[in-house]
C-alpha cells in the first residue's frame, strides 16, 4: 500500500473499537439527523459479514424485527457511528453467515464462545 495513503488513513482509524467477528451480537449506536435535530439510535443484531480493511471496513448486522429480517451495513470508521458494544461473542466456523437468512426462530441461535482466562 502507498505510504501516503496509509498515513492519511491512520488519521481516521485512531478510534478504539472492540474486537468484533461474525457471529457476535453487537449494539451499534448511530447518529441520525431528522430535520434540524440530531439523536442517537441503537441497532442491535448479529454480525453476519465483515468486508474490507482499514478505513473501508464494513460490517453487516442482521436482526429480526416484527417477523421481518432487517440487515444494515455500517462503515466501521464512519463519523456517524458513535460507539459499538459487543454484547455476546458467537462461536461460528465460517466468516459469512448468510445461512441465517433462510432460518427463523430457534434455528438462528448461535453458540456463545467461552473465553479462557
KOLVO-618264 format. One record per residue: residue number from 0; residue in three letters; x negated, z negated, y negated of N, C-alpha, C, CB in turn. Coordinates in nm, 3 decimals, decimal comma. Glycine has a CB too. Layout:
BEGIN
(NUM "Ala" (X Z Y) (X Z Y) (X Z Y) (X Z Y))
...
This chain:
BEGIN
(0 "Unk" (-0,084 0,000 0,118) (0,000 0,000 0,000) (-0,089 0,000 -0,125) (0,096 -0,123 0,000))
(1 "Unk" (-0,044 0,067 -0,226) (-0,116 0,076 -0,352) (-0,131 -0,063 -0,415) (-0,043 0,172 -0,448))
(2 "Unk" (-0,253 -0,102 -0,456) (-0,271 -0,236 -0,514) (-0,193 -0,258 -0,644) (-0,418 -0,261 -0,540))
(3 "Unk" (-0,168 -0,152 -0,718) (-0,091 -0,165 -0,843) (0,054 -0,203 -0,809) (-0,095 -0,032 -0,927))
(4 "Unk" (0,111 -0,136 -0,710) (0,248 -0,165 -0,668) (0,256 -0,305 -0,608) (0,299 -0,061 -0,566))
(5 "Unk" (0,156 -0,341 -0,528) (0,153 -0,474 -0,466) (0,149 -0,583 -0,572) (0,031 -0,486 -0,371))
(6 "Unk" (0,070 -0,562 -0,677) (0,059 -0,658 -0,787) (0,193 -0,670 -0,861) (-0,052 -0,617 -0,884))
(7 "Unk" (0,257 -0,556 -0,885) (0,386 -0,556 -0,953) (0,492 -0,629 -0,870) (0,432 -0,413 -0,982))
(8 "Unk" (0,496 -0,601 -0,740) (0,594 -0,665 -0,653) (0,573 -0,815 -0,643) (0,588 -0,604 -0,515))
(9 "Unk" (0,448 -0,858 -0,645) (0,418 -1,002 -0,630) (0,478 -1,085 -0,743) (0,267 -1,024 -0,624))
(10 "Unk" (0,499 -1,023 -0,860) (0,561 -1,095 -0,972) (0,706 -1,130 -0,941) (0,554 -1,012 -1,100))
(11 "Unk" (0,774 -1,044 -0,864) (0,916 -1,061 -0,837) (0,944 -1,135 -0,707) (0,983 -0,928 -0,834))
(12 "Unk" (0,844 -1,147 -0,620) (0,866 -1,213 -0,492) (0,811 -1,356 -0,491) (0,801 -1,133 -0,380))
(13 "Unk" (0,801 -1,417 -0,609) (0,747 -1,553 -0,617) (0,848 -1,659 -0,572) (0,703 -1,582 -0,759))
(14 "Unk" (0,977 -1,627 -0,578) (1,078 -1,725 -0,542) (1,062 -1,768 -0,396) (1,219 -1,668 -0,567))
(15 "Unk" (1,066 -1,899 -0,372) (1,051 -1,953 -0,237) (1,184 -1,946 -0,165) (0,998 -2,099 -0,240))
(16 "Unk" (1,185 -1,875 -0,051) (1,306 -1,861 0,028) (1,286 -1,926 0,165) (1,344 -1,713 0,045))
(17 "Unk" (1,395 -1,975 0,227) (1,380 -2,032 0,360) (1,352 -1,922 0,462) (1,507 -2,110 0,400))
(18 "Unk" (1,296 -1,961 0,574) (1,271 -1,865 0,681) (1,405 -1,828 0,745) (1,170 -1,923 0,788))
(19 "Unk" (1,436 -1,698 0,745) (1,564 -1,651 0,797) (1,539 -1,545 0,903) (1,654 -1,594 0,684))
(20 "Unk" (1,621 -1,547 1,007) (1,613 -1,449 1,114) (1,754 -1,406 1,152) (1,537 -1,507 1,238))
(21 "Unk" (1,769 -1,291 1,218) (1,901 -1,254 1,268) (1,953 -1,362 1,363) (1,896 -1,117 1,339))
(22 "Unk" (2,083 -1,388 1,354) (2,144 -1,493 1,435) (2,162 -1,623 1,359) (2,062 -1,518 1,557))
(23 "Unk" (2,091 -1,639 1,248) (2,105 -1,761 1,168) (2,235 -1,757 1,088) (1,984 -1,778 1,074))
(24 "Unk" (2,297 -1,873 1,074) (2,414 -1,885 0,987) (2,364 -1,930 0,850) (2,520 -1,985 1,046))
(25 "Unk" (2,395 -1,853 0,749) (2,345 -1,881 0,615) (2,459 -1,888 0,515) (2,244 -1,774 0,572))
(26 "Unk" (2,430 -1,953 0,402) (2,523 -1,956 0,290) (2,446 -1,897 0,171) (2,576 -2,103 0,260))
(27 "Unk" (2,494 -1,783 0,124) (2,428 -1,713 0,013) (2,509 -1,738 -0,113) (2,415 -1,559 0,042))
(28 "Unk" (2,445 -1,789 -0,216) (2,512 -1,817 -0,343) (2,481 -1,702 -0,439) (2,466 -1,954 -0,403))
(29 "Unk" (2,586 -1,628 -0,478) (2,571 -1,507 -0,559) (2,635 -1,529 -0,695) (2,633 -1,385 -0,487))
(30 "Unk" (2,565 -1,486 -0,801) (2,623 -1,490 -0,936) (2,716 -1,371 -0,953) (2,511 -1,490 -1,045))
(31 "Unk" (2,838 -1,399 -0,999) (2,938 -1,295 -1,020) (2,983 -1,301 -1,165) (3,059 -1,311 -0,923))
(32 "Unk" (2,990 -1,183 -1,229) (3,035 -1,175 -1,368) (3,176 -1,117 -1,369) (2,937 -1,088 -1,455))
(33 "Unk" (3,268 -1,194 -1,423) (3,407 -1,149 -1,437) (3,442 -1,153 -1,585) (3,507 -1,239 -1,353))
(34 "Unk" (3,456 -1,036 -1,643) (3,482 -1,029 -1,787) (3,360 -1,081 -1,862) (3,609 -1,111 -1,825))
(35 "Unk" (3,379 -1,188 -1,937) (3,266 -1,248 -2,010) (3,223 -1,381 -1,949) (3,302 -1,268 -2,158))
(36 "Unk" (3,279 -1,415 -1,831) (3,243 -1,539 -1,764) (3,152 -1,510 -1,645) (3,369 -1,615 -1,717))
(37 "Unk" (3,064 -1,604 -1,617) (2,976 -1,592 -1,501) (2,995 -1,714 -1,413) (2,826 -1,577 -1,544))
(38 "Unk" (3,007 -1,690 -1,283) (3,024 -1,801 -1,189) (2,944 -1,772 -1,063) (3,173 -1,823 -1,155))
(39 "Unk" (2,929 -1,875 -0,980) (2,855 -1,861 -0,855) (2,954 -1,865 -0,740) (2,746 -1,974 -0,840))
(40 "Unk" (2,943 -1,767 -0,651) (3,032 -1,759 -0,535) (2,947 -1,768 -0,408) (3,115 -1,627 -0,536))
(41 "Unk" (2,992 -1,847 -0,313) (2,919 -1,863 -0,187) (2,976 -1,767 -0,083) (2,928 -2,009 -0,137))
(42 "Unk" (2,887 -1,708 -0,003) (2,927 -1,620 0,107) (2,857 -1,674 0,231) (2,889 -1,467 0,080))
(43 "Unk" (2,936 -1,726 0,324) (2,879 -1,788 0,444) (2,905 -1,701 0,566) (2,937 -1,929 0,466))
(44 "Unk" (2,800 -1,674 0,642) (2,816 -1,592 0,761) (2,688 -1,586 0,842) (2,861 -1,453 0,723))
(45 "Unk" (2,687 -1,498 0,941) (2,574 -1,482 1,032) (2,493 -1,360 0,993) (2,622 -1,471 1,179))
(46 "Unk" (2,362 -1,374 0,991) (2,276 -1,259 0,962) (2,277 -1,170 1,085) (2,129 -1,304 0,924))
(47 "Unk" (2,320 -1,044 1,068) (2,320 -0,953 1,182) (2,206 -0,851 1,172) (2,454 -0,881 1,192))
(48 "Unk" (2,140 -0,845 1,056) (2,036 -0,743 1,039) (1,946 -0,780 0,923) (2,099 -0,605 1,016))
(49 "Unk" (1,816 -0,755 0,941) (1,718 -0,762 0,833) (1,661 -0,622 0,817) (1,605 -0,869 0,862))
(50 "Unk" (1,635 -0,582 0,694) (1,585 -0,447 0,671) (1,484 -0,449 0,557) (1,701 -0,350 0,639))
(51 "Unk" (1,380 -0,369 0,569) (1,282 -0,356 0,462) (1,185 -0,473 0,457) (1,351 -0,345 0,329))
(52 "Unk" (1,097 -0,466 0,358) (0,999 -0,573 0,340) (0,965 -0,584 0,193) (0,871 -0,548 0,425))
(53 "Unk" (0,899 -0,693 0,159) (0,860 -0,713 0,019) (0,981 -0,725 -0,071) (0,772 -0,599 -0,028))
(54 "Unk" (0,973 -0,660 -0,185) (1,081 -0,670 -0,284) (1,208 -0,599 -0,239) (1,034 -0,613 -0,418))
(55 "Unk" (1,196 -0,505 -0,145) (1,312 -0,428 -0,098) (1,379 -0,489 0,024) (1,269 -0,288 -0,066))
(56 "Unk" (1,346 -0,612 0,062) (1,403 -0,674 0,181) (1,551 -0,704 0,160) (1,327 -0,803 0,217))
(57 "Unk" (1,632 -0,663 0,259) (1,775 -0,692 0,255) (1,818 -0,762 0,383) (1,856 -0,563 0,234))
(58 "Unk" (1,926 -0,838 0,372) (1,988 -0,898 0,489) (2,135 -0,860 0,489) (1,969 -1,054 0,492))
(59 "Unk" (2,190 -0,834 0,607) (2,333 -0,807 0,621) (2,397 -0,930 0,683) (2,359 -0,678 0,708))
(60 "Unk" (2,493 -0,986 0,611) (2,559 -1,109 0,654) (2,703 -1,074 0,690) (2,554 -1,219 0,542))
(61 "Unk" (2,747 -1,124 0,805) (2,882 -1,094 0,855) (2,961 -1,223 0,872) (2,876 -1,017 0,989))
(62 "Unk" (3,087 -1,218 0,829) (3,180 -1,329 0,854) (3,317 -1,270 0,885) (3,187 -1,427 0,732))
(63 "Unk" (3,402 -1,350 0,946) (3,539 -1,307 0,973) (3,630 -1,385 0,880) (3,579 -1,328 1,124))
(64 "Unk" (3,706 -1,312 0,797) (3,795 -1,375 0,700) (3,936 -1,324 0,726) (3,751 -1,345 0,553))
(65 "Unk" (4,028 -1,415 0,760) (4,168 -1,384 0,790) (4,179 -1,274 0,896) (4,241 -1,341 0,663))
(66 "Unk" (4,095 -1,284 0,999) (4,101 -1,191 1,110) (4,033 -1,057 1,087) (4,240 -1,167 1,145))
(67 "Unk" (3,973 -1,039 0,971) (3,905 -0,913 0,937) (3,757 -0,941 0,921) (3,964 -0,849 0,808))
(68 "Unk" (3,673 -0,861 0,987) (3,529 -0,876 0,973) (3,483 -0,824 0,838) (3,456 -0,804 1,085))
(69 "Unk" (3,403 -0,905 0,768) (3,350 -0,866 0,637) (3,199 -0,872 0,645) (3,405 -0,959 0,523))
(70 "Unk" (3,134 -0,761 0,611) (2,987 -0,757 0,608) (2,943 -0,730 0,466) (2,931 -0,648 0,705))
(71 "Unk" (2,837 -0,797 0,428) (2,785 -0,779 0,294) (2,634 -0,770 0,301) (2,829 -0,894 0,200))
(72 "Unk" (2,576 -0,676 0,228) (2,432 -0,657 0,225) (2,378 -0,721 0,098) (2,394 -0,504 0,232))
(73 "Unk" (2,279 -0,808 0,113) (2,219 -0,877 -0,001) (2,074 -0,836 -0,016) (2,231 -1,030 0,015))
(74 "Unk" (2,035 -0,801 -0,136) (1,894 -0,779 -0,169) (1,835 -0,918 -0,190) (1,876 -0,685 -0,297))
(75 "Unk" (1,744 -0,959 -0,104) (1,699 -1,097 -0,098) (1,636 -1,144 -0,231) (1,599 -1,114 0,015))
(76 "Unk" (1,559 -1,057 -0,294) (1,490 -1,097 -0,417) (1,565 -1,055 -0,543) (1,352 -1,038 -0,420))
(77 "Unk" (1,694 -1,028 -0,533) (1,775 -0,989 -0,647) (1,793 -1,109 -0,741) (1,912 -0,935 -0,602))
(78 "Unk" (1,793 -1,084 -0,873) (1,819 -1,195 -0,966) (1,963 -1,247 -0,956) (1,790 -1,150 -1,108))
(79 "Unk" (2,053 -1,171 -0,896) (2,191 -1,214 -0,878) (2,205 -1,324 -0,772) (2,278 -1,095 -0,840))
(80 "Unk" (2,109 -1,334 -0,682) (2,115 -1,436 -0,578) (2,052 -1,564 -0,631) (2,044 -1,388 -0,449))
(81 "Unk" (2,134 -1,669 -0,634) (2,085 -1,796 -0,686) (2,003 -1,871 -0,582) (2,202 -1,883 -0,732))
(82 "Unk" (2,059 -1,884 -0,460) (1,985 -1,950 -0,353) (2,046 -1,912 -0,219) (1,985 -2,104 -0,370))
(83 "Unk" (1,969 -1,936 -0,114) (2,015 -1,912 0,022) (1,986 -2,037 0,104) (1,944 -1,786 0,085))
(84 "Unk" (2,090 -2,090 0,168) (2,074 -2,207 0,255) (2,093 -2,164 0,400) (2,175 -2,318 0,218))
(85 "Unk" (2,002 -2,207 0,487) (2,018 -2,181 0,630) (2,091 -2,301 0,689) (1,878 -2,157 0,700))
(86 "Unk" (2,210 -2,278 0,744) (2,291 -2,386 0,799) (2,262 -2,409 0,947) (2,439 -2,356 0,779))
(87 "Unk" (2,245 -2,301 1,023) (2,217 -2,310 1,167) (2,114 -2,205 1,203) (2,346 -2,291 1,252))
(88 "Unk" (2,027 -2,239 1,296) (1,930 -2,141 1,347) (1,987 -2,086 1,478) (1,788 -2,206 1,369))
(89 "Unk" (1,997 -1,954 1,486) (2,052 -1,892 1,605) (1,943 -1,851 1,702) (2,136 -1,771 1,568))
(90 "Unk" (1,973 -1,863 1,831) (1,878 -1,824 1,936) (1,925 -1,692 1,994) (1,867 -1,935 2,047))
(91 "Unk" (1,868 -1,581 1,945) (1,907 -1,447 1,991) (1,784 -1,373 2,040) (1,977 -1,368 1,878))
(92 "Unk" (1,807 -1,268 2,122) (1,697 -1,194 2,182) (1,676 -1,057 2,120) (1,719 -1,179 2,327))
(93 "Unk" (1,754 -1,022 2,021) (1,736 -0,891 1,959) (1,740 -0,901 1,806) (1,845 -0,793 2,007))
(94 "Unk" (1,691 -0,798 1,740) (1,677 -0,803 1,596) (1,800 -0,751 1,522) (1,556 -0,725 1,554))
(95 "Unk" (1,880 -0,669 1,587) (2,003 -0,618 1,525) (2,121 -0,661 1,612) (1,998 -0,460 1,510))
(96 "Unk" (2,212 -0,736 1,552) (2,322 -0,795 1,628) (2,452 -0,717 1,606) (2,342 -0,941 1,588))
(97 "Unk" (2,444 -0,585 1,618) (2,561 -0,501 1,595) (2,671 -0,526 1,698) (2,522 -0,355 1,597))
(98 "Unk" (2,634 -0,579 1,814) (2,734 -0,603 1,919) (2,839 -0,705 1,876) (2,665 -0,651 2,045))
(99 "Unk" (2,810 -0,785 1,773) (2,907 -0,884 1,725) (3,028 -0,817 1,660) (2,841 -0,978 1,625))
(100 "Unk" (3,012 -0,690 1,618) (3,123 -0,620 1,554) (3,239 -0,596 1,650) (3,074 -0,487 1,497))
(101 "Unk" (3,209 -0,574 1,777) (3,314 -0,546 1,874) (3,376 -0,673 1,931) (3,258 -0,462 1,987))
(102 "Unk" (3,316 -0,786 1,905) (3,364 -0,911 1,964) (3,446 -0,991 1,864) (3,247 -0,995 2,014))
(103 "Unk" (3,530 -1,079 1,919) (3,610 -1,165 1,832) (3,625 -1,301 1,896) (3,748 -1,103 1,802))
(104 "Unk" (3,656 -1,399 1,815) (3,681 -1,534 1,865) (3,558 -1,600 1,923) (3,789 -1,531 1,969))
(105 "Unk" (3,576 -1,664 2,039) (3,468 -1,740 2,101) (3,355 -1,651 2,150) (3,521 -1,822 2,216))
(106 "Unk" (3,381 -1,522 2,169) (3,278 -1,430 2,218) (3,168 -1,406 2,114) (3,342 -1,297 2,257))
(107 "Unk" (3,194 -1,442 1,989) (3,094 -1,420 1,884) (2,999 -1,538 1,867) (3,162 -1,391 1,752))
(108 "Unk" (3,018 -1,641 1,948) (2,932 -1,759 1,933) (2,788 -1,725 1,968) (2,981 -1,874 2,023))
(109 "Unk" (2,695 -1,787 1,894) (2,551 -1,769 1,917) (2,493 -1,906 1,948) (2,479 -1,702 1,793))
(110 "Unk" (2,408 -1,913 2,050) (2,344 -2,040 2,084) (2,258 -2,089 1,968) (2,258 -2,026 2,211))
(111 "Unk" (2,251 -2,219 1,953) (2,169 -2,277 1,847) (2,028 -2,298 1,899) (2,229 -2,409 1,796))
(112 "Unk" (1,931 -2,263 1,816) (1,792 -2,279 1,855) (1,753 -2,426 1,843) (1,699 -2,191 1,766))
(113 "Unk" (1,694 -2,478 1,949) (1,649 -2,617 1,950) (1,502 -2,616 1,908) (1,668 -2,685 2,092))
(114 "Unk" (1,473 -2,680 1,795) (1,337 -2,678 1,741) (1,253 -2,789 1,802) (1,340 -2,690 1,589))
(115 "Unk" (1,128 -2,756 1,830) (1,035 -2,855 1,884) (0,980 -2,938 1,769) (0,919 -2,786 1,962))
(116 "Unk" (0,947 -3,061 1,800) (0,893 -3,150 1,696) (0,745 -3,136 1,683) (0,928 -3,294 1,725))
